[in-house]
Structures are given as structure tokens and as C-alpha cells.
Amino acid sequence: MTERPPSNVPFEALVEASRDGVFAFDRELRVTVWNGAMERLLGARRANVLGRGLLETFPFLRAIGEEPQLRGTLSGVSSVSRDRPFDVPETRRRGHFDAHYEPSFGKGGEIIGGHVVVRDVTDERRAEQSLRETESRFRTMADCAPVLLWMAGTTGECCLIYTSPSPRDRTRSRM
């Protein structure tokens, strides 16, 4: 990991306390740090991951195109991946994540690996999908209603957001 100033709180305790997944890897892409949030997200226990190659342990990373981010980190490039799918058949875990990749430097300033902060965005994605489906169902229902429907904004001002086609307009279009 990046060189740290002295602190009263051990660095490992901070990493472990994070609600986001945190992992680090060396120049050969072997896992060197794996926190509890990563265990919960991917279902892979720390003892089974530490020292193993990321791409061999989690082939989905290569399949979804994350290998360039990992290798770019070893070249000194910071990057962000958004809304990436994951599927770990061995643990039956699947969902979506955002990841922030950063290089890790040794005492001499050389790149010794990388570290990644991973946020599980599965629930947010499901909520957005549910909202889109609900909106679509509402519009279908409203568009087919035999009466005029309208919706106003929540501020109390007269601001027309939606009107359904009037029954009279629908009758004309059918003739």
C-alpha cells in the first residue's frame, strides 16, 4: 500500500473497518490485502484469496474487461470503473460494483502494486431498474386510460409534468 505517516490507529484496522471492499495486489497481480467487505461482496474468504492471482481466482475480472485497469495501475495510472457486473459461480454471488484503482508506491517511490476500493452498487442498480419498470407501467396505464389524466410537480406550483392522450384525440387517430 502507499507509504503512510505514523498514526495511533493501525492501518489494517482502518481497512477492515471500511464498509467498502478494499484489496491490494503486488506487481504479479497476487492479492496482498483483502478486507471483510470484499469477503462479503464476493463470498471469498481472505485465507483463500491472499497470495493468489486475481485473474486466476476471479476470472470474471478478465471477462468484463477489468484487466487493463489492474495492469494500468502497475504503470502508475489511476482509474475508475463504474457499474461493472460480477458473477462468482463458486460462491453464487453476483451484482454490480464501482471500483477505484490506485498505484501503491514503495519507500523509494517505485510502484510495488496497486490498491482498489470497491463499492457494491447492486442495490442501487436494482432500485433504478425497478423505478424504470414502474415508470413504464404507469405510462402504459395512463396512455390507455379512457379519461384525461395529468400529473403536477411536488412544489405546489402549476407545472404540468404529464398528460395522457385525451379520449377524443385517441378516437380521431383511429378514424
C-alpha positions in Angstrom: 0.0 0.0 0.0 1.0 3.7 -0.3 3.5 4.7 2.4 1.7 6.1 5.4 2.5 8.6 8.2 2.6 7.3 11.8 -0.8 7.0 13.3 -2.5 5.9 16.6 -4.8 3.7 14.5 -3.3 0.8 12.8 -3.7 1.0 9.0 -5.1 -2.6 8.9 -7.9 -1.6 11.3 -8.9 1.3 9.1 -9.0 -1.0 6.0 -11.0 -3.6 7.9 -13.5 -1.1 9.2 -14.4 0.2 5.7 -17.9 -0.6 4.5 -16.4 -0.7 1.0 -14.4 -3.5 -0.2 -10.6 -2.9 -0.2 -8.0 -5.1 -1.7 -4.4 -4.7 -2.8 -2.1 -6.6 -5.1 1.6 -6.9 -6.0 3.3 -6.5 -9.3 2.4 -10.1 -10.3 -1.3 -9.3 -9.5 -1.3 -11.5 -6.4 -3.6 -10.4 -3.6 -1.8 -8.9 -0.6 -4.8 -7.3 1.2 -8.4 -8.5 1.3 -10.8 -6.9 3.8 -14.0 -8.2 5.3 -16.2 -6.2 2.9 -14.6 -8.0 0.0 -15.3 -11.3 1.7 -19.0 -10.3 2.0 -19.2 -8.9 -1.6 -17.7 -11.8 -3.4 -18.1 -14.6 -0.9 -14.3 -15.4 -1.0 -12.6 -15.8 2.4 -9.4 -13.9 3.0 -7.4 -17.1 3.7 -8.4 -18.5 0.3 -7.5 -15.3 -1.6 -4.3 -13.9 -0.1 -1.2 -14.7 -2.2 -3.3 -16.0 -5.1 -3.5 -14.4 -8.6 -6.5 -12.1 -9.0 -7.3 -13.1 -12.6 -7.0 -16.8 -11.9 -9.1 -16.6 -8.7 -11.7 -14.3 -10.2 -11.9 -15.0 -14.0 -14.8 -12.6 -14.3 -12.4 -9.7 -14.0 -10.8 -10.6 -17.3 -14.2 -11.4 -18.8 -15.6 -8.0 -18.0 -12.5 -6.1 -19.1 -11.0 -5.1 -15.8 -7.5 -6.4 -16.6 -6.4 -3.2 -18.3 -7.3 -1.2 -15.1 -5.3 -3.6 -13.0 -2.3 -3.5 -15.3 -2.6 0.2 -15.8 -2.3 0.7 -12.1 1.1 -1.0 -12.3 2.1 1.6 -14.8 1.1 4.4 -12.4 -2.4 5.1 -13.9 -5.3 5.7 -11.5 -8.7 4.8 -12.9 -12.3 4.3 -12.1 -14.7 1.6 -13.3 -18.4 2.2 -12.9 -21.4 -0.2 -12.8 -19.4 -3.3 -13.6 -21.1 -6.7 -13.4 -19.6 -9.5 -11.3 -20.6 -13.2 -11.1 -18.7 -15.6 -8.9 -20.3 -19.1 -9.6 -18.3 -20.8 -6.8 -20.0 -18.5 -4.2 -23.2 -17.8 -6.1 -22.5 -14.0 -5.7 -23.5 -11.7 -8.5 -24.2 -8.0 -8.8 -22.6 -4.7 -9.8 -19.7 -2.7 -8.5 -17.8 0.6 -8.8 -14.0 0.4 -8.4 -11.3 3.0 -7.8 -7.8 1.8 -8.8 -4.6 3.4 -7.5 -1.0 2.5 -7.7 0.9 1.7 -4.5 4.4 3.0 -4.0 7.4 1.7 -2.1 9.7 3.8 0.1 11.9 4.6 -3.0 8.9 5.9 -5.0 8.7 2.7 -7.2 5.4 1.1 -7.9 5.1 -2.0 -5.9 1.5 -2.9 -6.7 -2.0 -1.4 -6.6 -4.9 -1.0 -4.3 -8.6 -0.9 -5.1 -11.7 0.4 -3.3 -14.8 -1.4 -4.4 -18.3 -0.3 -3.7 -21.2 -2.6 -4.2 -23.8 -0.8 -6.3 -26.1 -3.8 -6.8 -29.0 -2.4 -4.7 -28.8 1.0 -6.4 -28.9 -0.7 -9.8 -31.9 -2.8 -8.8 -33.7 0.3 -7.4 -33.1 2.2 -10.7 -34.3 -0.7 -12.8 -37.4 -1.0 -10.6 -38.1 2.7 -10.9 -37.8 2.5 -14.8 -40.2 -0.5 -14.8 -42.7 1.3 -12.6 -42.5 4.4 -14.8 -43.0 2.3 -17.9 -46.1 0.6 -16.4 -47.5 3.9 -15.3 -47.1 5.5 -18.7 -48.7 2.4 -20.4 -51.6 2.6 -18.0 -52.0 6.3 -18.3 -51.7 6.3 -22.1 -54.5 3.7 -22.3 -56.8 5.4 -19.7 -60.3 6.3 -21.1 -60.1 9.6 -19.2 -57.7 12.5 -19.2 -55.0 12.1 -16.5 -52.5 14.7 -15.6 -49.7 14.9 -13.1 -48.3 18.0 -11.4 -45.0 18.7 -9.7 -44.4 18.4 -6.0 -43.7 22.0 -5.3 -47.3 23.1 -5.4 -46.8 25.3 -8.4 -48.8 24.6 -11.5 -46.3 22.7 -13.6 -47.6 20.1 -15.9 -45.4 17.1 -16.0 -47.5 14.6 -17.9 -50.9 14.4 -19.6 -52.4 11.3 -21.1 -53.8 11.5 -24.6 -57.4 12.5 -24.3 -60.1 10.0 -25.3 -61.2 12.4 -28.1 -57.6 12.5 -29.6 -57.5 8.7 -29.5 -60.8 8.5 -31.3 -59.6 10.9 -34.0 -56.4 8.9 -34.6 -58.4 5.7 -35.2 -60.6 7.2 -37.9 
